[in-house]
Amino acid sequence: MHDIADLERRGVPGVFVASEVFVDAAQIQGEALGFQPERLFVEHPIQDRTDAEMAEIADKAVDQLIAKLTGN
């Protein structure tokens, strides 16, 4: 979250990406920082996924990520 806040201050759009178990933590940290970036949450868990499973998760998320980055 700190990295995205820094990027946004520099005029570079960013999106916070994490697995869905971190929804509440992201909200709390954003409130503490006074910054609510665009967010994208993917399936949990990520740990111990195969390459094929990770590619599937990424394929599902990429269009949403691009939309959030571009504001479309």
DSSP file (Angstrom, degrees, kcal/mol; ACC not computed):
  #  RESIDUE AA STRUCTURE BP1 BP2  ACC     N-H-->O    O-->H-N    N-H-->O    O-->H-N    TCO  KAPPA ALPHA  PHI   PSI    X-CA   Y-CA   Z-CA
    1    1 A M     >        0   0    0      0, 0.0     4,-2.3     0, 0.0     5,-0.2   0.000 360.0 360.0 360.0 -40.1    0.0    0.0    0.0
    2    2 A H  H  >  +     0   0    0      1,-0.2     4,-2.3     2,-0.2     5,-0.2   0.898 360.0  52.4 -61.3 -39.8    2.9    2.4    0.8
    3    3 A D  H  > S+     0   0    0      1,-0.2     4,-2.6     2,-0.2    -1,-0.2   0.911 109.9  47.5 -63.5 -42.0    4.4    1.8   -2.7
    4    4 A I  H  > S+     0   0    0      2,-0.2     4,-2.8     1,-0.2    -1,-0.2   0.895 109.9  52.8 -68.0 -38.7    1.1    2.6   -4.4
    5    5 A A  H  X S+     0   0    0     -4,-2.3     4,-2.1     2,-0.2    -1,-0.2   0.920 110.9  48.1 -60.5 -42.5    0.7    5.7   -2.3
    6    6 A D  H  X S+     0   0    0     -4,-2.3     4,-1.3     2,-0.2    -2,-0.2   0.925 111.8  49.0 -63.8 -45.4    4.2    6.8   -3.4
    7    7 A L  H ><>S+     0   0    0     -4,-2.6     5,-2.7     1,-0.2     3,-0.5   0.930 110.2  51.1 -59.3 -46.3    3.5    6.1   -7.1
    8    8 A E  H ><5S+     0   0    0     -4,-2.8     3,-1.6     1,-0.3    -1,-0.2   0.891 106.2  54.6 -60.8 -40.3    0.2    8.0   -7.0
    9    9 A R  H 3<5S+     0   0    0     -4,-2.1    -1,-0.3     1,-0.3    -2,-0.2   0.819 108.3  50.9 -61.8 -29.0    2.0   11.0   -5.4
   10   10 A R  T <<5S-     0   0    0     -4,-1.3    -1,-0.3    -3,-0.5    -2,-0.2   0.413 124.4-105.2 -88.2   0.8    4.4   10.9   -8.4
   11   11 A G  T < 5S+     0   0    0     -3,-1.6    -3,-0.2    -4,-0.3    -2,-0.1   0.619  80.4 129.4  86.4  13.6    1.5   10.8  -10.9
   12   12 A V      < -     0   0    0     -5,-2.7    -1,-0.3    -6,-0.2    -2,-0.2  -0.900  58.5-126.6-103.0 120.0    1.8    7.1  -11.7
   13   13 A P        -     0   0    0      0, 0.0     2,-0.3     0, 0.0    56,-0.1  -0.344  33.7-179.2 -66.1 145.2   -1.4    5.2  -11.4
   14   14 A G        -     0   0    0     54,-0.1    24,-0.6   -10,-0.1     2,-0.4  -0.969  20.1-153.4-142.7 158.5   -1.4    2.1   -9.3
   15   15 A V  E     -a   38   0A   0     -2,-0.3     2,-0.5    22,-0.1    24,-0.2  -0.999  20.3-131.1-133.9 130.6   -3.7   -0.7   -8.1
   16   16 A F  E     -a   39   0A   0     22,-2.8    24,-2.7    -2,-0.4     2,-0.5  -0.711  27.7-169.4 -80.1 122.0   -3.3   -2.6   -4.9
   17   17 A V  E     +a   40   0A   0     -2,-0.5     2,-0.3    22,-0.2    24,-0.2  -0.968  20.6 139.0-119.6 127.4   -3.6   -6.3   -5.6
   18   18 A A  E     -a   41   0A   0     22,-1.9    24,-2.2    -2,-0.5     2,-0.1  -0.952  54.4 -82.0-153.4 168.7   -3.9   -8.9   -2.9
   19   19 A S  E >   -a   42   0A   0     -2,-0.3     3,-2.5    22,-0.3    24,-0.2  -0.481  49.1-105.0 -78.7 156.4   -5.8  -12.1   -2.2
   20   20 A E  G >  S+     0   0    0     22,-3.0     3,-1.3     1,-0.3     4,-0.2   0.627 112.5  73.1 -60.8 -17.6   -9.3  -11.7   -0.9
   21   21 A V  G 3  S+     0   0    0      1,-0.2    -1,-0.3    21,-0.2     4,-0.3   0.686  92.5  59.9 -69.2 -15.1   -8.5  -12.6    2.7
   22   22 A F  G <>  +     0   0    0     -3,-2.5     4,-2.5     1,-0.2    -1,-0.2   0.216  69.0 107.2 -99.1  15.1   -6.8   -9.2    3.0
   23   23 A V  H <> S+     0   0    0     -3,-1.3     4,-2.0     1,-0.2    -1,-0.2   0.951  84.8  41.4 -56.8 -52.7   -9.9   -7.1    2.2
   24   24 A D  H  > S+     0   0    0     -3,-0.3     4,-2.4    -4,-0.2    -1,-0.2   0.909 114.5  51.7 -64.1 -42.5  -10.4   -5.9    5.8
   25   25 A A  H  > S+     0   0    0     -4,-0.3     4,-2.6     1,-0.2     5,-0.2   0.891 109.2  50.9 -62.5 -39.7   -6.6   -5.4    6.4
   26   26 A A  H  X S+     0   0    0     -4,-2.5     4,-2.6     2,-0.2    -1,-0.2   0.907 110.2  49.4 -64.9 -41.5   -6.4   -3.3    3.2
   27   27 A Q  H  X S+     0   0    0     -4,-2.0     4,-2.3    -5,-0.2    -2,-0.2   0.932 113.0  46.8 -62.2 -45.9   -9.3   -1.1    4.3
   28   28 A I  H  X S+     0   0    0     -4,-2.4     4,-2.2     2,-0.2    -2,-0.2   0.921 114.1  46.7 -64.4 -44.6   -7.8   -0.6    7.8
   29   29 A Q  H  X S+     0   0    0     -4,-2.6     4,-2.2     1,-0.2    -1,-0.2   0.908 110.9  52.5 -66.4 -40.0   -4.3    0.2    6.4
   30   30 A G  H  X>S+     0   0    0     -4,-2.6     5,-2.5    -5,-0.2     4,-1.1   0.912 109.7  48.9 -59.9 -42.2   -5.8    2.6    3.8
   31   31 A E  H  <5S+     0   0    0     -4,-2.3     3,-0.3     1,-0.2    -1,-0.2   0.906 110.2  51.3 -63.2 -41.5   -7.7    4.4    6.6
   32   32 A A  H  <5S+     0   0    0     -4,-2.2    -1,-0.2     1,-0.2    -2,-0.2   0.860 115.5  41.9 -64.3 -35.3   -4.5    4.7    8.7
   33   33 A L  H  <5S-     0   0    0     -4,-2.2    -1,-0.2     2,-0.2    -2,-0.2   0.601 107.0-125.4 -85.5 -12.3   -2.6    6.1    5.7
   34   34 A G  T  <5S+     0   0    0     -4,-1.1     2,-0.4    -3,-0.3    -3,-0.2   0.852  77.2 110.6  68.4  33.8   -5.4    8.4    4.6
   35   35 A F      < -     0   0    0     -5,-2.5    -2,-0.2    -6,-0.2    -1,-0.2  -0.985  47.1-172.3-146.2 125.8   -5.3    6.8    1.2
   36   36 A Q        -     0   0    0     -2,-0.4     3,-0.1    -3,-0.1    -9,-0.1  -0.803  19.0-172.2-121.8  88.9   -7.7    4.5   -0.5
   37   37 A P        -     0   0    0      0, 0.0   -22,-0.1     0, 0.0     2,-0.1  -0.207  39.3 -81.1 -73.0 167.5   -6.2    3.2   -3.8
   38   38 A E  E     -a   15   0A   0    -24,-0.6   -22,-2.8    30,-0.1     2,-0.3  -0.436  57.5-156.6 -59.9 145.5   -7.9    1.2   -6.4
   39   39 A R  E     -a   16   0A   0    -24,-0.2     2,-0.4    -3,-0.1   -22,-0.2  -0.953  21.9-171.7-133.9 149.6   -8.0   -2.4   -5.3
   40   40 A L  E     -a   17   0A   0    -24,-2.7   -22,-1.9    -2,-0.3     2,-0.5  -0.964   9.7-163.2-140.5 122.7   -8.2   -5.8   -6.8
   41   41 A F  E     -a   18   0A   0     -2,-0.4   -22,-0.3   -24,-0.2     2,-0.2  -0.911   8.5-168.3-110.8 132.8   -8.6   -8.9   -4.8
   42   42 A V  E     -a   19   0A   0    -24,-2.2   -22,-3.0    -2,-0.5   -21,-0.2  -0.596  38.3 -60.8-112.0 172.9   -8.0  -12.3   -6.2
   43   43 A E        -     0   0    0    -24,-0.2    -1,-0.2    -2,-0.2    14,-0.0  -0.119  63.5-104.1 -54.3 147.0   -8.7  -15.9   -5.0
   44   44 A H  S    S+     0   0    0    -25,-0.1     2,-0.1     1,-0.1    -1,-0.1  -0.939  87.5  42.5-118.3 144.4   -7.1  -17.1   -1.8
   45   45 A P        +     0   0    0      0, 0.0    -1,-0.1     0, 0.0    -2,-0.1   0.587  50.4 169.1 -87.2 161.6   -4.8  -18.8   -1.1
   46   46 A I    >   +     0   0    0     -2,-0.1     3,-1.6    -4,-0.1    -2,-0.1   0.750  51.7  99.0 -95.8 -38.4   -2.0  -18.0   -3.5
   47   47 A Q  T 3  S+     0   0    0      1,-0.3     0, 0.0     0, 0.0     0, 0.0  -0.198  90.8  12.3 -53.9 138.4    0.6  -20.0   -1.6
   48   48 A D  T 3  S+     0   0    0      1,-0.2    -1,-0.3     0, 0.0     2,-0.2   0.634  88.6 145.6  68.9  17.9    1.4  -23.4   -3.1
   49   49 A R    <   -     0   0    0     -3,-1.6    -1,-0.2     1,-0.1     2,-0.1  -0.559  49.9-117.3 -79.0 149.9   -0.5  -22.8   -6.3
   50   50 A T     >  -     0   0    0     -2,-0.2     4,-2.4     1,-0.1     5,-0.2  -0.366  27.9-106.0 -76.4 165.8    0.9  -24.4   -9.5
   51   51 A D  H  > S+     0   0    0      1,-0.2     4,-2.5     2,-0.2     5,-0.2   0.906 123.2  52.2 -58.7 -41.2    2.0  -22.2  -12.3
   52   52 A A  H  > S+     0   0    0      1,-0.2     4,-2.0     2,-0.2    -1,-0.2   0.903 109.3  48.8 -63.7 -41.1   -1.1  -23.2  -14.3
   53   53 A E  H  > S+     0   0    0      2,-0.2     4,-2.2     1,-0.2    -1,-0.2   0.897 111.5  49.6 -65.7 -40.2   -3.3  -22.2  -11.3
   54   54 A M  H  X S+     0   0    0     -4,-2.4     4,-2.6     1,-0.2    -2,-0.2   0.899 109.3  52.0 -65.9 -39.6   -1.5  -18.9  -11.0
   55   55 A A  H  X S+     0   0    0     -4,-2.5     4,-2.7     2,-0.2    -1,-0.2   0.894 109.1  50.7 -62.4 -39.2   -1.9  -18.2  -14.7
   56   56 A E  H  X S+     0   0    0     -4,-2.0     4,-1.9     2,-0.2    -2,-0.2   0.912 110.5  48.4 -64.7 -42.9   -5.6  -18.9  -14.4
   57   57 A I  H  X S+     0   0    0     -4,-2.2     4,-1.3     2,-0.2    -2,-0.2   0.925 113.6  47.6 -62.4 -44.2   -6.0  -16.5  -11.5
   58   58 A A  H  X S+     0   0    0     -4,-2.6     4,-2.2     1,-0.2     3,-0.3   0.912 109.0  53.6 -63.9 -42.9   -4.0  -13.8  -13.5
   59   59 A D  H  X S+     0   0    0     -4,-2.7     4,-0.5     1,-0.2    -1,-0.2   0.882 109.1  49.4 -59.5 -38.2   -6.1  -14.4  -16.6
   60   60 A K  H  < S+     0   0    0     -4,-1.9     4,-0.3     1,-0.2    -1,-0.2   0.808 118.4  39.7 -69.0 -29.3   -9.3  -13.8  -14.6
   61   61 A A  H  X S+     0   0    0     -4,-1.3     4,-2.5    -3,-0.3    -2,-0.2   0.697  91.4  83.4 -96.0 -21.2   -7.9  -10.6  -13.0
   62   62 A V  H  X S+     0   0    0     -4,-2.2     4,-2.6     1,-0.2     5,-0.2   0.868  91.1  48.5 -61.4 -41.7   -6.0   -8.9  -15.9
   63   63 A D  H  X S+     0   0    0     -4,-0.5     4,-2.2     1,-0.2    -1,-0.2   0.911 113.6  47.9 -64.6 -40.0   -9.0   -7.2  -17.5
   64   64 A Q  H  > S+     0   0    0     -4,-0.3     4,-2.3     2,-0.2    -2,-0.2   0.903 111.6  51.2 -64.4 -40.5  -10.2   -5.8  -14.2
   65   65 A L  H  X S+     0   0    0     -4,-2.5     4,-2.3     2,-0.2    -2,-0.2   0.931 110.4  47.5 -63.2 -47.0   -6.7   -4.6  -13.4
   66   66 A I  H  X S+     0   0    0     -4,-2.6     4,-2.2     1,-0.2     6,-0.3   0.910 111.2  52.1 -61.5 -42.4   -6.3   -2.8  -16.7
   67   67 A A  H  X>S+     0   0    0     -4,-2.2     4,-1.5     1,-0.2     5,-1.4   0.904 110.7  47.4 -61.3 -41.6   -9.8   -1.2  -16.2
   68   68 A K  H  <5S+     0   0    0     -4,-2.3    -1,-0.2     1,-0.2    -2,-0.2   0.878 112.7  49.4 -68.3 -37.1   -8.8    0.0  -12.7
   69   69 A L  H  <5S+     0   0    0     -4,-2.3    -2,-0.2     1,-0.2    -1,-0.2   0.856 119.9  36.0 -68.9 -35.0   -5.5    1.4  -14.0
   70   70 A T  H  <5S-     0   0    0     -4,-2.2    -2,-0.2    -5,-0.2    -1,-0.2   0.554 106.1-120.2 -97.3  -9.5   -7.1    3.3  -16.9
   71   71 A G  T  <5       0   0    0     -4,-1.5    -3,-0.2    -5,-0.2    -4,-0.1   0.715 360.0 360.0  76.7  20.5  -10.3    4.3  -15.2
   72   72 A N      <       0   0    0     -5,-1.4    -4,-0.2    -6,-0.3    -5,-0.1   0.418 360.0 360.0-102.0 360.0  -12.4    2.4  -17.7
